[in-house]
C-alpha cells in the first residue's frame, strides 16, 4: 500500500532522529493495532520485542529496543497531527490506491460521530467540549470526527477533528472541500443524512457543480408543507412508482418502497460573494414498506395496550381504585389515554351505567371500536421518507438514488469499527490535542486497510464465483462470499515461526499453510511463499525460540 514510503516522503523528523523512520514505525504500529485491537502507545514496545525475528525479516533490518517506545510513538503522533501533513498524505495515499485497485469514486458519503474523553481541560480554545453526545454521555467532554468515505466501500477519504460542541450542519462543507481536494474532482455524488440538507450546504454543492443526495426532515415551521407533500402523494397513487427486489430464496419480486417524485425551484443568497444562485431540485417521497409495516405494528400494539388499560377501568371498585360516578369524568380519562396511545381520531368508545349492590352507581367503558376509514388513512400515511437531490433523471433514476442512500449502514459499520468494534478509539489516553488528531488519522488509516482488504477479497470472490469456508470457528463448514477483514486476520493466528541457533549456525522454519490460508493469499494477489520467506534466513538479531 506504500504507507511507509509515502509518510517518509512528507514527514522529515528532527536531524538527530535515529533508528527506524516515521513511516516504518507507523507500519509496525498498524500491525499491532490490527492484530491486538489496541492503540495504546505503551503496549507496542513489548509486542514488537516478542516478534523481533519476524519484523527483522520483514523490514530487512533489526529494530532497536528504543524504536517503539511510547515517547517515540507520541512524537510520531505529533507529526501526524498536522492538518497540512494529513491533507498531503490523504491525497497521495488515496490517489495511489484508487489507481492501483480501481476503486469506485462516483459517490462519497459524509457523516460525523462524537468521541468522548474521560479527562477535563481548562483551555478555552480546546476542541474538547460538551455537546450532543452520540455515545449517550453528555456529562463528558468530547470531540467530533467528520469523515468523508467512498461509497459503498466505506473507506475514509479524509477525517477531520472538530470541536465537540459544534453543530453538524456546519461540518459538511469543509468535509466536502477536503474530499474534493483528495479526489481531485467535483463531478461526484455526495450523500449525507438530514443534517446535510441545510439549504446553504445544498446550495454550495450545487454551485460547485457537484451532485448531492440527502434525507430531509422539515423544520417545525415547514412541517405543514411536508404533510401537504404526503397528502399529494397519497391522493395520486397512479404517479407513484414501486421499487421491487428479487427474493433469492423464493425467486419472487418483493415490493420494497413506493416513490412519488416532483421537481421544485430553489434559490439561495451567498453572503460572501453577494449573489443569488438558483437551481432545480428533485424531491423524492419514499414510502418504505418495511418502515410502514413496523409503524403499523406499533399502532396495533398501542391499540392492544389501550384496550387492556380501559378494561382495567371496569374492574370492581376497591381501595385505591377510583369509581367514576360521572360520565364526563370517565370520558376525560379515556380521551387522555387515547391521546397517550397516539390513537386520537382512530378509535371511539361508548359508556354504560352500572348499579352497584349498595345502590350506588358508576360508569364503565362499554365498547371500544376502530374507525376503519380513519385507520386506513393513517396507515397510508405511515412509512414516508423524504430525499432531496439536484441530479437529473438521466444521471440517476429515483430507484438508484434510494438504493444509494440505503448504503448508510456501511458507514455506520465503519464508525462501529473505529469506536468500539475493532479499533477502539475509546477510551482515549492522550491529552495533547495535536496527538489526538494524529491518533484519529492513524486509526482512520487502519480503517482504510480493513475496508480495502474486504473490497479486494469480496471482489475477487465474486469474479471467480468462489466462497471461503472455515472462517467462522463456531461453524467450520459455513461458507461466505462477504468475509470481514477481522475474520481473515484471525485465519492466520495459528502460524508459528520456530528459530533454533547453535553457535554461528541458525535455522528458522515456518509451518505449511492451510488450503484456506493459501486461498486468502491468492485472493489478495499476494505471493504464496509470503510466510515461507520469514524462515529462509535468520536475521542478525536476538529472537525468541518461538514467535
N, C-alpha and C positions, 0 to 999 in steps of 0.2 A: 504493500500500500504506500510505500515511500514516506512513512511518517517521520522517521529519524532524519532522513536526508532533507526533507522539506523544513523541518524545525531548525536544523543546524544552518540552513541557508538564510534564515531570517533572524535567529537569536544569536547574538555574539556575547558570550559571557565575559566577565572581567578577565583581564590579561593574566592574572595569577591562577585562573581556573585550571585545575589539573584533573587527570583521570578521564572517565567516560564523558562523552559530550552530552549536552542537554537532550538532544534527540534520542540518544541511546538510553538515557535514564527514563525518558517518557515511555519508550517502547517496553523497557523492563517493567516499569510501573503498570503499564496497561496489562501486561501478562498477569501481574499479581491481582489487579482489580477484577479481571475477567475470570480468573481461576478461583480466587478466595472470596469474591463479593465483599471486599473490604477496601476502603480508600484511605485508611489511617496511615499516616506517614511512618509511625513508629514501628509498624509491623513488617515493613518491606525489607529492612536490612537482614533480619534473621531468616526470612523466607528465601531471599536470594542466596545467602550463605549456605543454606541446606541444598541448594541446587547449583553449586559453584561449577561443577564439571559441565552441566548442561548449558549454562549460559556462556561458559568459556568456549564451548564448541560452536554455539550459535553465533556469538559475536566475534569469534576467531581471535579473541584476546581475553585474558582473565580480568575480572572486575576487582578493583581494590576493595578492601574491607570498609573503607570510608565512602565509597561511591554512593551508597544508598542509605546514608544516614538521614534522620528526619530533618536535620538542619539543611542539608544539601537539597533534599526534596522540597523543603519550604522555599529555598531560593529559586528552584525551578518553577514553583507556582507563582512567585512574584514576577518572574519573567513572562510567564504565560498569561498573567493577569492584565497586561496592557491591551486596551481595546484596539489600538493600531496593529499590534502584532497579531491579535486574533483575527482581524479582518484580512490581513495578508495571508495567514495560514489557511483560513477557510477558503479563500479564493483559489489558492494553489492546490490544496488537497482535494476539495470537492470538484474543481475543474478537471483535475487529473483522473479522478475516479469516474466521472461522467464519461470521459472519452475512452477510458480503459475498459470499463464494464458495461458501456452502452446503457446507462441508467436513464429511465424516462424522466423528462424535465418539463412536461407540459403543464403540470399542476403543482402548486406549492400551498401547503396548509399552514396557517398562522394560528398560534394558540399560546396561552401562558399558564403557568402554575405558580403556586407560592411554596416557599421552603422556610420552615420555622427554625429558629435557633434558640438555644437554651441559656444564652448569656445576655447580659444587658450592656448598654452603651450610653454614655452621656454626650457623645459627639452630635451636635445638631445637624451636621452635614452628612451623617451616616445614612447609608442606604437601608439600614435595618430599622424598620418602622412597624408599628402596629396598624393593621388594616384588616380587610375582609380575608379571613383565613380559609383556604380550601382544605387545610388539614384539620379544621374544626378546633383550632387552638387560638382564639382571639386574644388570649392573655399573654402570648409570647410574641417577641419581635420576629420579623420575617423579612425576606427579600423575595422578589419575583423573578422568575426566569421566563423570558419571552423567546419562543422557538419558532423558526421557520423551517419546515420539513418538506422533503419531496413526497408527494402523494402519488400512489398509495404505499410507497416503501416505508414511510415513517422515518427516513434518515434525516437527521438535522442538517440543514444547510448553514445555519448560524444560530447563535444563542446570545442573548443579551441579559445582563443582570441589571435590574431596575429597582427603585425604592419599593418597599413592601406596602406603602400606603397609596401608591399611585393607581388611579383608576385604569382598568384595562382598555377603555376606549382610546386613550392616547398612545397606546403601545403599538398599534398595528401599522401606522405609517412609518415609524423608524424601522420596524422589523421588515416591512416591505422594501424599503430602500436598501437595507442591509442585504436582503436576499437577492435583489436585483444586482447589487454590486458584486456578489459572489458568482451569480449565474451569468452575468453579462448580457442579460436580455430582459425586456419588459413585456414581450408578447406572450404572456403566460396567464393561466387562470389561477387566481389566488382565492383560497377557500377559507372561511372563518365562521365562527359562531355568531350569535346575535350581537355581541359587543363590537364586532367588526361592522355592523350595519349602521353605525353613526353616519349621518349624512356627509360630514366633512371627510371621513375616511373613504366612503364610496366615491365622492367627487374627486378626491386626489388620485385614486387608482384609475378612474375613467379618464381624467385629464391627462394622465401619463400613458394613455393608450394600453392599459392593462385590463384584463377581464377579472371580474370578481363574482363570487357566489357566497352568499351568507344567509343564515336564517334571520328572521325578523320577528321581534316582539314589540308590538305597538306600545309607545308610551301611554301613560294614563289619559292624556288629553286626546290621543288618537285611537283609543280603544273602540270608539263608536265606528270609526272608519273600518277597522278590522272586522267588526261584526257585520258591517254592510257588505264587505267583500265576501264573507262566508255566506250571507244570505243570498247574494247574487249567484254564487257557485251552486248552492243547494237548489235554488229556484230554476236553474238552467242545466239540468243533468245531461242534456244532449251535447253540451260543449265540453264535458269532462272526458278525459281520456283515461283508460285503465292500464296500469302497468302490471304485467304478468311475469311470473318467474317459473322456470321449469323445475318441478319437484323430481330430483334424481331418483328417489325411492319408488315413486309411482309412475313417473313419466307424464304426469298431468301438469297443465298450466294453472298455476295458483295466482289469483289476483293479489297484488301487494298494496297498491295505492290507486287513488283517483286524482287526476291533476286537472285543475282549472287555471288557465293562463291568460293574462292580458298585458298590454304594454302601456306605460304611462310616461309622461314627460317629467323630467327632474331638472332642478336648477339650483346652483349654489354660488355664493359670492365669496371669492377669496380675498381676505382682508390684506394679505401681504402684497399681492400684485394689483389690488383694486380692480378686479374684473369679475364678470359673471361667466359661468360655464353651464351650458345646457347639454343634456344627453337623454337618451331613451333607456328605459329600464323595464325589464320583464318582471312581473310579479307572478310567482307560482304558488297557488293554493293547493296544497297536497293533503289529501285525507288518507292517512296511513291506516290500512285495515287492522294491523296488529295493535296500533295505539287506540283505534276506535273500539276494538274488542276489549282491551284492558280497561278503558274508561267506562264502557258499558257494564263490565263485570263489577267495577267499583260502585256504579249506581245500583246494581242489583243487590250487592252486599249491603249498601246503605238502606235499601228498602227492606231487606230481611231484618236488619238490626232495628229499624224503626218499628216494624211490626211487633218484635219482641218487647221493645220499650213500651209501646202502647198497650200491649197485653198485660204488662205488669201494673199498669194503672187500674186495671179491672180487678186486681186481687182484693180479697176481703179486707176491710179496714182493720188495722191493728195499731199497736203503739209504734209511732214513728212513721206511719203511712198515712198520708193526707187523704181526707174524704172531701170530694168535690160536691158541694151542695148547690152550686150554681153552675149552670151550663156555660156561662160566659167565662168563668174561671178555668174550667176544663178545656174549653176551646182555645183559650190563650196559651195554655201549656202545650197543647197538641200542636198549635201553629209554630211555637218556638222549637219543638222537637223536629218538626218537618223542615224548618229552615236550617237547623243544625245539620241535618242529613243531606242538605243540598237537593231537596226534592220538592221545593215550592213550585206550585202550578203543575206538578206531575201527579200528585196523589190527593185524594179527597177522603173525608171520613164523616160519619154521622154519629149522633149521640142518642143515648136512651136513658130513661129514668128508672131507677130501681128502688123498691121499697124494702127496707131492712126489717128484720124481725122485731126490733124495738119500736117500729113505726116511723123511724126517720127515713129520709130519702137521700140518694146520691145519684150522680150522673156518671155513666160509663161510656167508653168508646164502643159503639155498636158495630160499625163496619168500617173497613179501610179498603179502598179500591184505587186502581191506577187509571188515569185518563190516557187511553191508548193513543189518541191522536197527538196529545202533547208529548207522550213518551217517544213516539216515532219521530216527532220533530226534533226532540232533544238528541236522540241517537244520531240523526242525520247530521247534526252539528258537532259531533264529537270527533276527535282524532285529526283535526285540521292543523297543519303547519304551514308557515309562510316562508318562502325563499325569495331572495332578490338577486338579480343578475343583469349585467349590462351586455351579455352575449346575445348574438342573433341566433335564429333558428338554424341557419346554415352552419354556424360554429358548433353549437351544442343543442341537441333536442332536449325537451323537458325531461324525458326519461333518463337521458345521460346525466343531466345536472343532478337529478335526485340520486342517481346511483353514485356519483362522485361525492356528494355530501355525506352519504351513508358510510364513508370510509373513516369517519370520526373515531370509531373505536381503536383504529390502528394508532392514531396519535395518542389516545388515552393510554394504550398499552406502553407506548414509549415513556410517558410520564410515570407510569407504574414502575417500569424498569429503573428509571432514573431515581425515584424517590424511595421505593421500598422493595421491589421485587428482586432486583439483581444488583444494581449499582449502589444502592443505599447511601444516597447523599445525606440522609438524616440518620443519626444526629451529626451536626456539623461541629467539628472540634476546633476550627480556626476562628480567629478574631480579626486578623488583618483582612480588610475588605478586598484589597488587590489580590491576595492569595485566595480569598473566597471566589473571586471572579475566575482566577486560574483553575481552581478546582472544578467549577461549573463547566469550564471549557474542556478540561480533561475528561470528565465523566461524559460529556456530550460526544467526545471523540470515541470513548468506549462504546457509547450507544450507536455511533456510526458503524463501528466494527460489527456489533451484534446484528444490526439491520442489513448490512451489506452481505454478511455471510449467509443470512437467511435468504436474501434475494438470489444470491448465486446458486445456492443448493436447490431452492424451490424451482427456479427457472430451469436448471439442468434436469431435475426430476421430471418436470412437465415436458421438456423437449424430448427426453429419452423414454417417456412413458414408463417410468420406474417408480418404485416406492422404497422406503427404508424400513427394515424390520429389525426390531430388537432395541430400539432407543428407550423404550419405557421399561424400567426394571420390574415394575409390578405386573407387566403384561408382555413377556418376551416375544410373543408371536404377533403383537399388534403392529400393523403396517400404517405408514403415514406418508403422504406426499407433501406435507407442510410442516417439516420439523422446525424446532426453535434452535437457536444457536446454543442456548444453555444445555439442551439435550445432546447436541453434537459434541460440546466440550466434555460433558460427562462420559461420553463413549470412549474417551481416551484416558480415563483416570487409571486404568489398570496397567499402563505401560511402565516398565521398570528399567532403569539404566544401572547395570552392575559393573563396577570397576574394581579390578584387582591389580596390585602393584607389588613387585619384589625387586628391590634394588633399582636398576635402571630400566627394568622391563615392566611394562604396564599393559593391561588388557581391558577393553571395555566391550560390553555386549548389551544389545537391546533385543528384547524378546520379539518374536514374529507377530505381525499384526493380524487381527481377525478379518474375516471377509467384510464385516460391516465397516471397520475402520478403513480398509482399502477402498471400499465403495465411496466413503465420505471424501477421502483424498482425491479420488477420481472426479467426483462432482465439483470439487473446488479447483480442479486442474492443478493440483499440487503433485510433485514427483512422488512415485510410490516408495522410493527409498529415503524419504524425508527423515524418518526416525532412525533408520539404519545408519545414516551418516553420523549420528551422535556417537556411535560406537566404533567408527572407523579409526579414529585417532584419539589418543588421550592428550588433552591439553596440559600444558605445564602449569598446573595449579593444584592446590590441595583439594581433595574430593572425599566425599563420604563413601562408605562401602556400597550403599545402595541409595539411589536418588529416586 
